[in-house]
Amino acid sequence: MLSSISHYSIAVRESPKISLLSLPTELLTKIEDHLQILDLQNFSEALTMVTHKGDPVNFPAVKLKLLQQRVEPKYHQSVASSDEGLRAFALNQLQELWDSGKLDRVVEKPTLFWLLRLVGEQTIFGYLREKIQREPELKEKLLKWVERSKTEEVQEIAANALTILVKSGVQFNRADLRGIRVPGADLSFGVFDSAQLQGADLRKTTLQASWLREANLSGAKMTEVQFGEWPYLQEESAAHSCAYSPDGGNYAVGLWNGKISVYSTANWEKIHALDGHAHRVTSVVYSPNSEQIVSSDDQIIQLWDAQTGENLSTLRGYVGYPVYSHNSMKIVCMGPDHTICLSDMQTSQNSLILRGHTDWVLGVVYSPNGQQIASASMDGTVRLWDGQDGQCHRNLSGHTGSVASAAYSPNGRQIASVGADRTVRLWDTQNGRSLYILNGHTGSVESVAYSPNGQQIASVGGDMTLRLWDTRNGQSLYVLSGHTKTVRNVAYSPNGEQIASTSEDRTVRLWSAHNWQSLHASRGHTKSVESVAYSPNSKQIVSASSDHSVRVWDARSGQSLYALQGHTEWVLSAVYAPSGEQIASASGDNTVRVWDAQNGQCLHTLSGHTNLIMSVAYSPGSMQIASGSRDKTVRVWDAQNGQCLHTLRGHTEWVTSVVYAPSGERIASGGMDGTVCLWEARNGQRLHILRGHKKRVASVAYSPSGEQLASASWDRTVRVWDAQNGQCIQTLSGHRGSVTCMAYSPSGEQLASASADNTVRVWDTQNKQCLHTLSGHTKSVTCVAYSPNSEQLASASDDHTVRVWDAASGQCKAVIRDFGDCITSIAWQPSSEGNYLVTGCADHSVRIWQVQMGAPAQVNLCWSSTHAELNVSQTIVQNVQDLSLLNQRLLKQRGAFCGFA
């Protein structure tokens, strides 16, 4: 079957009937251009179906050949990715190669490899990933092709090999890739931290969301390189509304200061600045012929000449949000008193007033054929109106808050609506039935748009993200991050190649509309990572996530060893037993689960708490587990059999932190009631209540000797207590914000406290004096951790950075800026050898960094479980060949060291 790809002849067709194959290619192209995605797929199926002696022939090899010859290249992926037969065929070909011991030969088969990239299925590349991880020899064979490309004419094979390696999760941190020649390779989501790529031939490569931090691209050939996005547009005011011209040549942005910026999409240079509104521009749209722009604020509607920028007319008495009819003869917009007005463009007079909504109308839109109007309202409904007589045909109810926006699919069969209830809803326009409810946004959803082929929708909102969804099944495809404030509007370019989003952060971001899902298969968590911890022997890492899972990683390779499933709510914390044999995880499902650290099996589910568990800790001997919960109790469990030994009652509010004394004889717990309780671990007896804090206690920690106990509080202080009698020894004051956490150095000589005042304070544990105030973070500091030798201190902040400090001098030695969200947890490798630091982040990632404290200090990425966006921080881009001006602007915006003006 392998040879059929290259040798099966299309001449097998012997059909006496008239076939679509007989149509001229020019006519087929015109037909394809007018089809929506589902129709296109049906059409292509009919086009590629042939007969042999009167019987249908559906050989995948024949279909693939016909796809190449008879379908426009821009439709190849849409058609192939939806064809079950082609997907099965591709997987079968790989299986045959594997069975014959020749899977590495896949890179030498151009047509098969073209099919693999077309299908782009996670199943396909997941298969390759599993084989490469299982067989190191296969990985080495593929790497040799990449190396050979430096001196031999094997560019296409090398590009295929590197594509497979990247898609299989192989990372190239600090790799010597100088002079490799891999034109056309798909390196999307590849990790090339500090890689040497000088002189590499990267022409026509795809580097969408690639990690190129501190890589060296000097002298590389970069003709037609695709980064999956364009440079953002910086505006002077918050960007609210936006629209592409129907011909795709221009793009308009309505701003909060009443101005409108118009850009040429050829080079994204501003060509007009329209000034005529006194208030924010709530809506901006082009006429169907691209000749006019109509815009609105809360009081007037302005009509502009799109070519010259001249103000043509002003309409008063309308609330706003105007939209053209498909023939440009009418405008529909919001009117006063919850109404919708249809106005004649020739006379500027209202032809119809639509009544029915019981609250303000927030958006209106015409159906593609102009026969219907949809309106979104604060009354929580979407109404469908007849575009001719204004009768209300349907009232779509389901949102539990105001509906901010609605959009028709290109074929008019669906409507998408979004609103304050954080959902996107898809409706059937014929019968008003709800098709899908799309959940994922964590804030109100402000705007929604269909792709021109109708296959995707994009939604944006208060959570600062742009989310892509599949309209055929309602599945989430990808989440694009980058904006730093609410995203107000989103639009697809008419050719479907680009998505533009406008935000209150005063930027317009431009994204590629293609392949986000198929390019990226996450190897790890799908939501925020809440905690990370090393195993006692430093060989493994455990991470806990709000995706309800716990994962165990190989600390050296970054391979995910186990996904520990069982929790039904987010997992706040996971810790190793000191013996390294067990892992305990605390969850919002009110349980602690105990896992075998060697095989990932769940040993026990510890039930009894009646609210989520905020903290969990093992005793030094690994025989007990203590858990603190929002149910105001601490429970002590037998780690071997899972039985509850004691329920410790005494706190009057949530228990936020629990910790065992180094001797294992006592447990300390801190709570939102501002107290610290000391308990006898053996019998659960309460020994002392430590009072003094005026607000919640965020964390508690014993000194390494066990003689002292420290508590950090939102009252801006750290208190140090005598661990035996509970007396307060010292109150450490100085922070100007809540103290979020603290940690003792392993030597016991220092105590570091982190605060919402953006600083870390380092205290001498003997005289209780503040040695250093570590400044540099620009937002609240959430985590601190000392290295095993007590010489370095790491701090993590909501400013998306980790800083590494010299503990003795208080000097900042390194800043790691390469996170897509807040860092939630940090931990040093227990062994001082190598100085490795693990980070957990709300951007879903677990990452290992090697910290080398030389002069200067150097921080290198060892591996990353996932990343979601392009990273070219401190990438060297000098003397590169044929890098486009737009890509030059993009790299400069993202922090690359560029050798061009």
BASEBA-9547 format. One record per residue (C-alpha): residue in one letter; x, z, y. Coordinates in steps of 0.05 Angstrom, whole numbers, padded with zeros to 5 digits, always signed. Layout:
BEGIN
AXZY
...
***
This chain:
BEGIN
M+00000+00000+00000
L+00059+00011+00047
S+00076-00062+00048
S+00004-00081+00065
I+00016-00061+00137
S+00066-00116+00149
H+00046-00168+00096
Y-00030-00166+00088
S-00054-00231+00118
I-00112-00237+00166
A-00128-00303+00132
V-00167-00265+00079
R-00230-00278+00120
E-00276-00328+00087
S-00342-00317+00122
P-00391-00375+00129
K-00428-00336+00183
I-00414-00336+00258
S-00368-00277+00273
L-00348-00239+00334
L-00278-00260+00314
S-00295-00331+00336
L-00305-00309+00408
P-00249-00325+00457
T-00204-00266+00474
E-00221-00274+00547
L-00295-00264+00532
L-00281-00205+00487
T-00242-00172+00544
K-00300-00181+00592
I-00348-00151+00541
E-00302-00090+00529
D-00297-00076+00603
H-00372-00064+00607
L-00379-00019+00547
Q-00381+00057+00545
I-00337+00092+00493
L-00389+00098+00438
D-00411+00026+00448
L-00339+00004+00450
Q-00324+00038+00384
N-00385+00006+00352
F-00366-00061+00381
S-00295-00056+00355
E-00321-00037+00287
A-00364-00100+00286
L-00306-00141+00314
T-00257-00119+00260
M-00305-00121+00202
V-00291-00184+00161
T-00317-00212+00095
H-00284-00241+00034
K-00328-00285-00009
G-00389-00255+00024
D-00369-00182+00014
P-00348-00136+00071
V-00274-00122+00075
N-00253-00058+00110
F-00180-00051+00091
P-00147-00007+00143
A-00086-00053+00145
V-00131-00112+00163
K-00168-00071+00215
L-00102-00049+00245
K-00079-00121+00250
L-00144-00143+00283
L-00140-00084+00330
Q-00072-00108+00353
Q-00095-00180+00362
R-00167-00175+00385
V-00176-00111+00425
E-00147-00097+00494
P-00088-00049+00489
K-00120-00001+00539
Y-00175+00011+00487
H-00130+00018+00426
Q-00125+00094+00427
S-00199+00107+00440
V-00218+00062+00382
A-00165+00083+00332
S-00173+00158+00345
S-00247+00155+00327
D-00238+00114+00263
E-00240+00159+00202
G-00213+00104+00158
L-00151+00093+00201
R-00137+00168+00205
A-00143+00175+00129
F-00099+00113+00120
A-00045+00141+00165
L-00044+00207+00128
N-00043+00172+00061
Q+00017+00130+00082
L+00055+00193+00101
Q+00037+00226+00035
E+00063+00165-00004
L+00129+00168+00034
W+00135+00242+00021
D+00120+00234-00053
S+00174+00181-00058
G+00224+00225-00020
K+00227+00176+00038
L+00187+00210+00093
D+00245+00201+00140
R+00234+00126+00134
V+00170+00131+00174
V+00211+00122+00237
E+00234+00054+00211
K+00163+00027+00204
P+00141+00004+00273
T+00069-00012+00256
L+00056+00052+00218
F+00089+00092+00273
W+00046+00056+00324
L-00015+00077+00284
L+00008+00149+00282
R+00014+00152+00357
L-00053+00117+00366
V-00089+00164+00321
G-00053+00221+00355
E-00086+00273+00311
Q-00062+00343+00304
T-00073+00336+00230
I-00021+00280+00227
F+00033+00315+00266
G+00015+00381+00234
Y+00031+00349+00167
L+00098+00325+00193
R+00112+00394+00224
E+00099+00429+00158
K+00145+00382+00120
I+00201+00387+00171
Q+00197+00463+00170
R+00198+00463+00094
E+00255+00413+00087
P+00314+00424+00135
E+00346+00361+00106
L+00288+00319+00134
K+00300+00348+00203
E+00374+00333+00198
K+00361+00260+00179
L+00317+00251+00240
L+00368+00284+00285
K+00421+00236+00259
W+00380+00177+00284
V+00379+00208+00353
E+00454+00220+00351
R+00468+00149+00326
S+00430+00121+00385
K+00488+00140+00430
T+00532+00086+00399
E+00488+00042+00354
E+00431-00006+00369
V+00377+00038+00338
Q+00338+00056+00401
E+00268+00045+00373
I+00282+00084+00310
A+00315+00140+00349
A+00256+00143+00397
N+00209+00150+00338
A+00252+00204+00307
L+00255+00244+00371
T+00180+00237+00380
I+00167+00266+00311
L+00216+00323+00322
V+00184+00342+00388
K+00114+00337+00359
S+00137+00380+00301
G+00157+00437+00347
V+00232+00426+00344
Q+00262+00452+00409
F+00325+00425+00442
N+00348+00483+00483
R+00420+00474+00506
A+00426+00412+00462
D+00479+00360+00475
L+00437+00297+00484
R+00485+00261+00530
G+00478+00186+00525
I+00421+00184+00475
R+00379+00121+00479
V+00306+00134+00464
P+00265+00088+00509
G+00190+00095+00498
A+00195+00163+00463
D+00136+00210+00471
L+00168+00276+00490
S+00105+00308+00517
F+00106+00384+00512
G+00178+00380+00488
V+00224+00438+00503
F+00293+00418+00531
D+00316+00482+00567
S+00386+00472+00595
A+00394+00408+00553
Q+00449+00360+00570
L+00416+00292+00581
Q+00467+00259+00626
G+00466+00184+00620
A+00407+00184+00571
D+00363+00123+00567
L+00294+00152+00580
R+00259+00089+00603
K+00184+00090+00592
T+00187+00158+00559
T+00128+00205+00566
L+00149+00273+00592
Q+00079+00301+00603
A+00082+00377+00608
S+00154+00378+00583
W+00199+00438+00593
L+00263+00413+00627
R+00284+00477+00661
E+00358+00473+00682
A+00368+00409+00642
N+00418+00358+00669
L+00390+00288+00677
S+00447+00260+00719
G+00455+00186+00711
A+00395+00179+00664
K+00355+00114+00662
M+00284+00133+00683
T+00246+00069+00694
E+00171+00080+00686
V+00178+00151+00662
Q+00111+00186+00659
F+00105+00260+00675
G+00030+00265+00665
E+00018+00282+00738
W+00035+00260+00808
P+00061+00299+00868
Y+00008+00343+00898
L-00019+00328+00967
Q-00009+00384+01017
E-00066+00392+01067
E-00070+00433+01131
S-00133+00467+01109
A-00170+00486+01045
A-00192+00423+01008
H-00265+00424+00990
S-00294+00355+00972
C-00263+00290+00947
A-00279+00219+00924
Y-00243+00157+00900
S-00266+00091+00929
P-00302+00050+00875
D-00247-00002+00877
G-00195+00053+00864
G-00154+00034+00925
N-00166+00096+00967
Y-00180+00170+00960
A-00215+00215+01011
V-00210+00291+01018
G-00258+00334+01059
L-00226+00396+01089
W-00252+00463+01111
N-00228+00451+01182
G-00276+00393+01190
K-00226+00337+01180
I-00222+00283+01126
S-00156+00256+01098
V-00156+00186+01069
Y-00099+00164+01024
S-00078+00098+00993
T-00073+00109+00918
A-00017+00057+00913
N+00034+00105+00943
W-00008+00166+00961
E+00009+00160+01034
K-00043+00183+01085
I-00075+00123+01120
H-00130+00157+01161
A-00146+00226+01188
L-00220+00226+01205
D-00241+00279+01256
G-00315+00287+01272
H-00342+00349+01238
A-00344+00418+01270
H-00351+00454+01203
R-00323+00447+01133
V-00335+00379+01101
T-00379+00397+01042
S-00385+00326+01015
V-00349+00259+01021
V-00370+00196+00983
Y-00356+00121+00986
S-00408+00067+00987
P-00412+00026+00923
N-00376-00032+00957
S-00319+00014+00981
E-00331-00007+01054
Q-00360+00057+01081
I-00351+00132+01075
V-00407+00181+01085
S-00390+00255+01097
S-00428+00318+01114
D-00420+00388+01137
D-00475+00441+01142
Q-00509+00407+01200
I-00494+00332+01206
I-00478+00270+01166
Q-00424+00222+01190
L-00416+00148+01171
W-00346+00118+01174
D-00315+00049+01166
A-00270+00059+01105
Q-00220+00006+01126
T-00210+00025+01199
G-00231+00098+01200
E-00280+00083+01257
N-00340+00129+01263
L-00402+00085+01255
S-00459+00134+01264
T-00482+00206+01262
L-00545+00230+01227
R-00572+00298+01248
G-00624+00343+01217
Y-00597+00341+01146
V-00565+00398+01108
G-00515+00352+01073
Y-00486+00329+01007
P-00506+00255+01016
V-00500+00205+00959
Y-00508+00129+00961
S-00557+00093+00917
H-00526+00041+00870
N-00543-00016+00918
S-00521+00020+00981
M-00591+00014+01011
K-00608+00088+01009
I-00576+00156+01017
V-00602+00217+00983
C-00582+00285+01010
M-00602+00358+01017
G-00656+00372+01068
P-00682+00435+01101
D-00727+00485+01065
H-00700+00471+00995
T-00720+00397+00998
I-00684+00332+00982
C-00688+00273+01030
L-00683+00198+01014
S-00662+00159+01076
D-00663+00084+01088
M-00593+00059+01109
Q-00623+00005+01153
T-00670+00049+01193
S-00638+00118+01184
Q-00709+00143+01170
N-00732+00187+01113
S-00770+00147+01061
L-00784+00205+01014
I-00779+00281+01015
L-00774+00314+00946
R-00802+00384+00940
G-00800+00432+00882
H-00737+00475+00884
T-00748+00547+00904
D-00679+00558+00933
W-00624+00519+00968
V-00603+00452+00937
L-00528+00451+00926
G-00518+00380+00900
V-00553+00314+00888
V-00533+00252+00850
Y-00561+00184+00832
S-00563+00159+00761
P-00517+00098+00748
N-00576+00050+00749
G-00608+00082+00810
Q-00673+00097+00774
Q-00665+00172+00774
I-00640+00228+00818
A-00614+00295+00794
S-00610+00357+00839
A-00575+00423+00827
S-00601+00486+00860
M-00589+00559+00873
D-00655+00571+00837
G-00616+00561+00771
T-00647+00493+00753
V-00630+00420+00752
R-00688+00374+00769
L-00694+00301+00750
W-00733+00257+00799
D-00758+00186+00798
G-00713+00147+00845
Q-00770+00103+00869
D-00830+00148+00880
G-00797+00216+00881
Q-00837+00247+00825
C-00804+00304+00787
H-00799+00285+00714
R-00761+00343+00685
N-00738+00413+00703
L-00675+00432+00664
S-00672+00507+00656
G-00619+00549+00622
H-00566+00570+00672
T-00570+00644+00688
G-00546+00636+00760
S-00543+00583+00814
V-00525+00512+00794
A-00469+00486+00837
S-00463+00414+00815
A-00489+00360+00768
A-00463+00293+00745
Y-00490+00235+00704
S-00451+00203+00647
P-00433+00130+00661
N-00488+00105+00614
G-00539+00153+00645
R-00556+00185+00578
Q-00526+00253+00594
I-00523+00301+00652
A-00471+00355+00660
S-00486+00416+00703
V-00443+00475+00723
G-00456+00540+00757
A-00444+00613+00773
D-00456+00634+00701
R-00387+00605+00684
T-00415+00552+00637
V-00418+00476+00634
R-00482+00450+00604
L-00495+00380+00576
W-00567+00353+00576
D-00602+00293+00547
T-00633+00255+00605
Q-00687+00224+00563
N-00719+00287+00536
G-00686+00342+00576
R-00658+00375+00514
S-00596+00419+00521
L-00541+00387+00480
Y-00482+00434+00489
I-00463+00498+00526
L-00389+00496+00542
N-00357+00564+00550
G-00286+00577+00573
H-00284+00585+00648
T-00272+00657+00670
G-00301+00647+00739
S-00358+00608+00771
V-00355+00533+00757
E-00357+00492+00822
S-00355+00419+00802
V-00359+00371+00743
A-00344+00297+00732
Y-00349+00247+00675
S-00291+00201+00657
P-00308+00127+00668
N-00312+00116+00593
G-00359+00175+00585
Q-00316+00207+00531
Q-00292+00267+00572
I-00315+00312+00627
A-00272+00353+00675
S-00295+00418+00705
V-00263+00463+00757
G-00278+00531+00787
G-00261+00600+00811
D-00212+00613+00754
M-00164+00563+00787
T-00164+00517+00726
L-00185+00446+00709
R-00216+00442+00640
L-00225+00379+00598
W-00282+00373+00547
D-00303+00323+00494
T-00374+00299+00511
R-00387+00278+00439
N-00382+00348+00409
G-00374+00396+00468
Q-00305+00417+00445
S-00252+00441+00495
L-00194+00392+00499
Y-00146+00425+00547
V-00137+00471+00606
L-00095+00447+00665
S-00065+00501+00709
G-00028+00496+00775
H-00076+00513+00831
T-00069+00583+00860
K-00139+00591+00889
T-00210+00568+00873
V-00215+00495+00854
R-00274+00464+00891
N-00280+00393+00868
V-00257+00343+00815
A-00260+00268+00808
Y-00236+00214+00760
S-00204+00151+00786
P-00247+00089+00773
N-00197+00063+00721
G-00199+00129+00684
E-00124+00139+00688
Q-00123+00198+00737
I-00160+00262+00754
A-00157+00292+00824
S-00175+00365+00839
T-00183+00398+00907
S-00171+00471+00920
E-00175+00526+00971
D-00099+00531+00962
R-00096+00471+01010
T-00072+00422+00957
V-00098+00363+00919
R-00069+00358+00849
L-00065+00292+00812
W-00065+00293+00736
S-00061+00242+00680
A-00129+00236+00647
H-00101+00219+00579
N-00082+00252+00514
W-00077+00325+00533
Q-00108+00347+00467
S-00074+00297+00421
L-00006+00308+00452
H-00005+00383+00444
A-00020+00426+00385
S-00007+00499+00402
R+00036+00535+00352
G+00010+00602+00372
H-00041+00641+00412
T-00097+00605+00448
K-00109+00660+00499
S-00070+00712+00537
V-00015+00749+00499
E-00027+00824+00513
S+00034+00855+00480
V+00099+00838+00445
A+00147+00881+00404
Y+00209+00871+00362
S+00213+00896+00290
P+00263+00953+00281
N+00313+00906+00247
S+00305+00854+00303
K+00287+00798+00255
Q+00214+00792+00273
I+00168+00797+00333
V+00095+00816+00334
S+00047+00794+00388
A-00024+00814+00403
S-00073+00769+00440
S-00142+00766+00471
D-00156+00708+00422
H-00170+00764+00371
S-00107+00752+00331
V-00040+00784+00317
R+00019+00739+00302
V+00086+00752+00269
W+00144+00708+00290
D+00214+00695+00264
A+00256+00721+00321
R+00312+00671+00310
S+00275+00606+00300
G+00209+00620+00334
Q+00170+00599+00273
S+00102+00631+00267
L+00105+00668+00201
Y+00035+00699+00197
A-00029+00697+00237
L-00062+00764+00224
Q-00137+00751+00228
G-00192+00802+00223
H-00205+00832+00291
T-00269+00808+00323
E-00249+00824+00395
W-00187+00819+00437
V-00125+00856+00412
L-00093+00899+00465
S-00032+00923+00429
A+00009+00915+00365
V+00068+00958+00344
Y+00116+00963+00285
A+00124+01025+00245
P+00195+01053+00254
S+00206+01037+00180
G+00190+00964+00195
E+00143+00960+00136
Q+00077+00962+00174
I+00045+00936+00238
A-00013+00971+00272
S-00059+00934+00321
A-00110+00962+00369
S-00171+00922+00389
G-00233+00918+00431
D-00273+00917+00367
N-00262+00993+00364
T-00215+00989+00304
V-00142+00996+00287
R-00117+00949+00233
V-00056+00964+00191
W-00018+00904+00164
D+00038+00893+00115
A+00095+00867+00158
Q+00126+00828+00101
N+00066+00786+00079
G+00014+00795+00134
Q-00038+00826+00089
C-00088+00875+00120
L-00077+00943+00086
H-00128+00985+00123
T-00182+00980+00176
L-00185+01045+00214
S-00257+01055+00237
G-00285+01113+00275
H-00275+01101+00349
T-00338+01082+00387
N-00305+01043+00443
L-00245+00998+00451
I-00176+01025+00434
M-00127+01023+00491
S-00063+01050+00458
V-00034+01058+00389
A+00031+01091+00365
Y+00067+01107+00300
S+00099+01175+00286
P+00176+01171+00280
G+00170+01179+00205
S+00119+01122+00200
M+00070+01168+00163
Q+00019+01175+00219
I-00015+01132+00270
A-00046+01157+00335
S-00097+01117+00374
G-00127+01129+00443
S-00195+01101+00461
R-00245+01091+00516
D-00289+01137+00476
K-00247+01194+00506
T-00216+01214+00440
V-00149+01209+00405
R-00151+01198+00330
V-00095+01213+00281
W-00093+01172+00218
D-00054+01173+00153
A-00015+01108+00155
Q-00010+01103+00079
N-00084+01110+00059
G-00119+01096+00126
Q-00156+01162+00127
C-00173+01196+00193
L-00136+01263+00194
H-00159+01290+00261
T-00203+01272+00320
L-00173+01301+00383
R-00225+01317+00437
G-00207+01343+00506
H-00203+01285+00554
T-00265+01274+00598
E-00250+01201+00611
W-00217+01142+00576
V-00152+01155+00539
T-00102+01105+00567
S-00037+01122+00531
V-00013+01159+00468
V+00058+01173+00446
Y+00093+01215+00393
A+00150+01263+00409
P+00217+01241+00379
S+00210+01299+00329
G+00142+01274+00308
E+00113+01343+00315
R+00072+01331+00377
I+00029+01277+00409
A+00020+01267+00483
S-00040+01230+00512
G-00056+01209+00583
G-00125+01194+00609
M-00166+01168+00666
D-00186+01240+00681
G-00116+01250+00710
T-00093+01297+00655
V-00041+01296+00601
C-00057+01332+00536
L-00006+01357+00486
W-00028+01362+00413
E+00000+01388+00349
A+00008+01327+00304
R+00002+01366+00240
N-00066+01398+00252
G-00093+01365+00314
Q-00093+01430+00355
R-00091+01421+00430
L-00030+01459+00458
H-00032+01445+00533
I-00071+01408+00586
L-00023+01385+00640
R-00059+01381+00707
G-00033+01357+00774
H-00046+01283+00780
K-00102+01265+00828
K-00119+01198+00795
R-00115+01165+00727
V-00053+01170+00684
A-00029+01100+00667
S+00024+01117+00616
V+00063+01175+00585
A+00133+01175+00554
Y+00179+01226+00522
S+00252+01229+00541
P+00299+01208+00483
S+00317+01282+00472
G+00244+01302+00470
E+00255+01358+00520
Q+00217+01325+00576
L+00154+01285+00583
A+00139+01238+00641
S+00071+01212+00664
A+00057+01155+00712
S-00006+01156+00754
W-00047+01116+00802
D-00037+01172+00851
R+00030+01139+00867
T+00072+01192+00832
V+00110+01205+00768
R+00109+01275+00742
V+00162+01304+00696
W+00139+01361+00650
D+00173+01410+00604
A+00153+01383+00536
Q+00150+01452+00505
N+00109+01493+00553
G+00076+01439+00594
Q+00103+01463+00661
C+00113+01411+00715
I+00187+01406+00730
Q+00185+01354+00785
T+00139+01306+00821
L+00174+01241+00836
S+00144+01212+00901
G+00161+01151+00940
H+00119+01094+00914
R+00067+01067+00963
G+00022+01040+00909
S-00004+01061+00841
V+00049+01072+00788
T+00032+01024+00732
C+00083+01043+00679
M+00151+01075+00669
A+00206+01080+00617
Y+00265+01124+00600
S+00333+01092+00589
P+00357+01100+00516
S+00414+01144+00542
G+00363+01189+00575
E+00401+01188+00641
Q+00351+01147+00679
L+00276+01138+00687
A+00247+01074+00716
S+00178+01070+00747
A+00140+01006+00765
S+00087+01003+00819
A+00033+00962+00852
D+00076+00967+00915
N+00118+00910+00884
T+00178+00954+00871
V+00214+00990+00814
R+00245+01058+00827
V+00303+01084+00786
W+00308+01160+00781
D+00365+01206+00758
T+00334+01248+00703
Q+00382+01307+00717
N+00371+01318+00791
K+00306+01277+00797
Q+00333+01238+00856
C+00315+01165+00868
L+00378+01125+00854
H+00352+01056+00872
T+00290+01022+00898
L+00289+00953+00867
S+00256+00903+00913
G+00244+00829+00903
H+00178+00822+00867
T+00122+00797+00911
K+00064+00826+00872
S+00049+00887+00829
V+00102+00904+00777
T+00068+00914+00709
C+00124+00926+00659
V+00193+00956+00656
A+00241+00961+00597
Y+00314+00982+00588
S+00363+00944+00545
P+00388+00982+00483
N+00454+00999+00517
S+00418+01025+00580
E+00458+00978+00624
Q+00403+00929+00642
L+00332+00939+00665
A+00279+00884+00661
S+00216+00884+00702
A+00155+00838+00698
S+00106+00825+00753
D+00040+00792+00771
D+00082+00745+00814
H+00096+00708+00749
T+00170+00728+00746
V+00215+00773+00705
R+00275+00804+00740
V+00337+00831+00705
W+00374+00887+00742
D+00440+00922+00734
A+00416+00993+00720
A+00478+01026+00750
S+00480+00989+00816
G+00408+00968+00824
Q+00428+00896+00837
C+00384+00839+00814
K+00425+00797+00767
A+00374+00744+00746
V+00304+00720+00760
I+00263+00684+00708
R+00210+00644+00746
D+00183+00599+00692
F+00115+00629+00674
G+00047+00599+00684
D+00012+00665+00693
C+00022+00741+00696
I+00071+00771+00647
T+00036+00824+00606
S+00091+00853+00563
I+00167+00853+00555
A+00214+00883+00502
W+00288+00882+00488
Q+00316+00868+00420
P+00333+00936+00389
S+00403+00915+00372
S+00448+00906+00432
E+00480+00846+00399
G+00462+00784+00438
N+00420+00818+00491
Y+00354+00784+00476
L+00289+00796+00515
V+00220+00777+00491
T+00162+00764+00539
G+00088+00759+00529
C+00047+00724+00581
A-00025+00708+00601
D-00006+00634+00596
H-00012+00645+00520
S+00063+00644+00509
V+00113+00686+00471
R+00184+00671+00492
I+00254+00695+00474
W+00308+00695+00527
Q+00382+00708+00519
V+00410+00748+00577
Q+00485+00740+00589
M+00509+00789+00642
G+00570+00751+00666
A+00588+00731+00737
P+00540+00701+00750
A+00488+00725+00700
Q+00457+00671+00657
V+00388+00671+00625
N+00374+00618+00572
L+00309+00604+00535
C+00317+00610+00460
W+00247+00589+00442
S+00176+00587+00468
S+00113+00589+00427
T+00077+00545+00476
H+00075+00521+00547
A+00022+00486+00587
E+00054+00450+00645
L+00114+00410+00670
N+00175+00453+00683
V+00233+00422+00721
S+00258+00485+00755
Q+00331+00475+00774
T+00334+00411+00734
I+00392+00368+00758
V+00367+00299+00777
Q+00425+00262+00809
N+00445+00188+00808
V+00387+00172+00762
Q+00366+00100+00755
D+00299+00071+00776
L+00261+00137+00783
S+00198+00119+00823
L+00188+00148+00893
L+00126+00185+00870
N+00164+00217+00812
Q+00221+00235+00860
R+00170+00272+00904
L+00140+00306+00843
L+00207+00332+00818
K+00228+00357+00886
Q+00162+00394+00894
R+00173+00427+00826
G+00242+00455+00843
A+00290+00404+00813
F+00359+00394+00844
C+00352+00322+00867
G+00406+00276+00891
F+00359+00236+00935
A+00330+00246+01004
***
